[in-house]
Structures are given as C-alpha cells and as structure tokens.
Amino acid sequence: MGRPYGLLRAGFPFYRTLGMRRLTNFPVDLAIGKEDCLYILCRNEGAALIRKYSTEDSDLGEIGSYGSEPGQMTWPVTILADDEENLYLSDEALHRITIIDSEGELVDSWGEEGSGAGQLRRPAGMDFDAEGNLYLVDSLNHRVQKFTRQGKFLGRWGGYGCGEGQFNMPWGIAVDELGDVYVADWRNDRVQKFSADGAFLMAFGSPGCGDGQFNRPSGVDVDLHGDIYVVDRGNNRVQLFNQEGRYVQQFAGDATLSTVAINFMLTNAFPNRQRDMAKLEEQKLFRRPHSVVVSEDGLMYVPDTGSYRVQVYRKEAVELDETQLVPPLRAPSLAI
C-alpha cells in the first residue's frame, strides 16, 4: 500500500505512561516485540539491562547484564527486534553489535574498533531495511555503514563536515518503507535524508530552539504516512515534520502517573506527600528524551530518559485522496 495523497490531521493526543523509577531506570530506546511486548533498553553508569514490558504497563522481567563479556553490554545505544524477536544492540563502549534472543541468551556478536570498511567507532543508531539489512550510524567515524544481519559489510557513505552528505557525530537513523534513510546529524543540528545507496536527497533543521530548529537531535523515526519524528534532545521535545521536512508540531511531554506508579504510591505515604506538595505542571514534561519509536498502528513511544518512564502518544489522521485536498496554497491559513 502506497502513501496517501494527503492527511487530515485530526490530532495527536497523549495516550499513556509506561514504567517508573526502579523498573525502567534511564530508558534510552525500545523495541516493539510480539504479543504486546516491549523491550525497553535501560542504562546508567555501571548498569545496563533490558526490561521486558507489556504495552498495558506491567513488568515482565529483565534480561541482559552489564559487562564486556560476550552477550553483555556496557554502554548500549539502540535496540532492534527482528522477525524472530532476536534483539540487536549497538554498544558504543565496546564498538560492537550484540544479538541476543528474547530470553537474553547470546545469538551472535560482531564488530571491531577502527576506521576501515566495516570497522566501528562508537556505533549508535540502527535500523533494518525491508530486506533485513542493517543500517548503522558509525558515530565517531562520522558515517553510515550498511551490513547484513550477520555483520557482512555492504557499503558506507559520509565523512566529517557540515556539507551535504557529511556528518558531525551522527546519532539516530531510520529507514522508511520506501528504502530511504534518515540520519539525525547530532552536532550539525539537522536531519539528512538519503537514498538506500547513500545519495543525498534533502536536509532540514538548524541550531536553535524555534519551530523546526534543533539542539542536538538524537533520534529519528518515520511512519507509514512519511511523517518524520525527531527527538530534539537538548530542547527536551519531539518534533514532527511532514515528508518534505516541513515542521508540523512539537511534543513537550504530557505524562501522567503510570499504572505501576499509582500502585506503588498507594503503599508509600512519603512520596504521596511529596507529590502533594509538588508543582505538577513540570512533572509531565520530557527530561532528556533519547529516542522515538513509531508503531505501524500509529503509537509514538518516547523513552523519557531523565524521568525513568516511557511516554506514549496516539496519532489520529484520515488519509485523503486527490479529490479531497486542493493544491498547495501560496498564503495558507487555518480557518477551521
């Protein structure tokens, strides 16, 4: 199914909060598994684990462990789940990709430190294309590399700089259903879009805190409508752009207490009093969000790293055909 001619954007309301401190400590990324299971990647200095979690806000246990041995992780950045629910982890401290199964057992690992073809220096964002190949941000080599799932090198592009197709510590990456590749260019405060073989297509963003500007973008994803979601980490928000890179709206955080947090609070009088005395407006906001993951059914998951939780929004949009949308206007205004 192709992309719609246009969208009637009905809204993008907050849906729910998942997790809490002590369970989802410092979440930096998540992968959507089968049967309503999420794999939430959590990390802090001296600690890293994957929290298995349900979309209904219940803890299903933890897998993985901190360390440098095979199957362990030291400073993981991104987690992906393949069709068999094997989990791929990029580890920027170990300069490798680790693959474990859904129970945490080692399946494979590959990668070595260096700047040659197929070598890595602090690998960060990852995403699969439709054929199952892995696109990987090789952050300190300022490039994107492409591998098979088994780690066979397929190609690369990029280099240090601020020109078209150049990077300065790129971080997040996403591959859309058409095969195009989007890269969050961290220190250049922009997003770049490429074809599957690395041909530059467009860029958007500039340094700042205004609409469409960025302060260290760290994550990016693209939905089936072609909408582009960018984590503007330094500005503590997520920004939404259409497929041409035009700014649409932003999300600053709308968190409620999750179900597990409410249950915890009901048995702890001291945090209840603390919350009763707090300014609640600021409690809902994002604090250092790290990544964004959009499901096929229109749910946007944002690991709210500094607040130990995941905030979830739901997209509401109606697909339009060419009879329902006039050509672009020279001087648009919102009258309805």
GITAUR-V190986 format. One line per field, one symbol per residue. burial: b if it has 16 or more other C-alpha atoms within 10 Angstrom, else e. A space follows every 50 residues. Layout:
# GITAUR-V190986
burial->???
This chain:
# GITAUR-V190986
burial->eeeeebbeeeebebbbbbbbeebbbbbbbbbbbeeebbbbbbbeeeebbb bbbbeebebeebbbbbeeeebbbbbbbbbbbeeebbbbbbbbbbbbbbbb bbebbbebbebebeeeebbbbbbbbbbbbeeebbbbbbbbbbbbbbbebe beeeebebbeeeeebbbbbbbbbbbbbebbbbbbbbbbbbbbbbebebeb eebbbbeeeeebbbbbbbbbbbbbbbbbbbbbbbbbbbbbbbeebebeeb bbbbbbbbbbbeeebeeeeeeeeeeeeeeeeebbbbbbbbbbbbeeebbb bbbbbbbbbbbbbbbeeeeeeeeeeeeeeeeeeeee
